Amino acid sequence: QVQLVESGGGLVQPGGSLRLSCAVSRNIFSIYDIDWYRQAPGKQRELVATITRLGITNYADSLKGRFTISRDSAKNTVHLQMNSLKPEDSAVYYCHYQQLLPLRIDYWGQGTQVTVSS
């Protein structure tokens, strides 16, 4: 099983930036899309950004222009650069991929907390 380990969260002031990292235990970038999700207290987990196995990036409409997903294949790491952060961006951020065959299974990291507050 591939392990996902997030890091880089913390407390930041509104308007600030953070860069999250997802370390993947082996290189699966050519096989699976990798996503970042987030979940705020009392809310459903929501998709933030995806980088496909072809390297195509997609974002939640509300986050376009502020968040950037990228990957470093040499380091087996996916990053989420977050700029112009707002208090409503506060959440636990999770790295994710979905295996389809032979069984459909969702794999998640443990999450990293992002708090945007003055």
Steps between C-alpha positions, in 0.01 A plus 500: 500500500625845410532740795412869481647741755401866504700783650529876490186607677491759775369836611515785251352849489238594242670585173791274575627189322571139583643214301372155584687186406381143452778243512406183312679180599556400140455665163144448384470822305484326163224271625268705717362849527593664831262736675493741787180515702413707803250472782398779734321430830135417443541492122534230239837415356546689174730461203758777476725403210606206284809421300433221254740227399554702182593806705180691431382715790146576608368718779184575687351804329511710816875440541626561148773760495595460865598132528748310286556125499826356372710188528866413526543154353864478609394545863164318479331809637189698414475860612215740554604864493236715667511879465280786618362277770166581660351391833257279308796301367555368853460123493682171519655435160531144375692336220308230312505257213252242382584153381246361253628151428468232613291672768392859536681626809561853624833570669545798730779657694459598865439865415669826592326786679489844339373788711462847354451755774627834620 
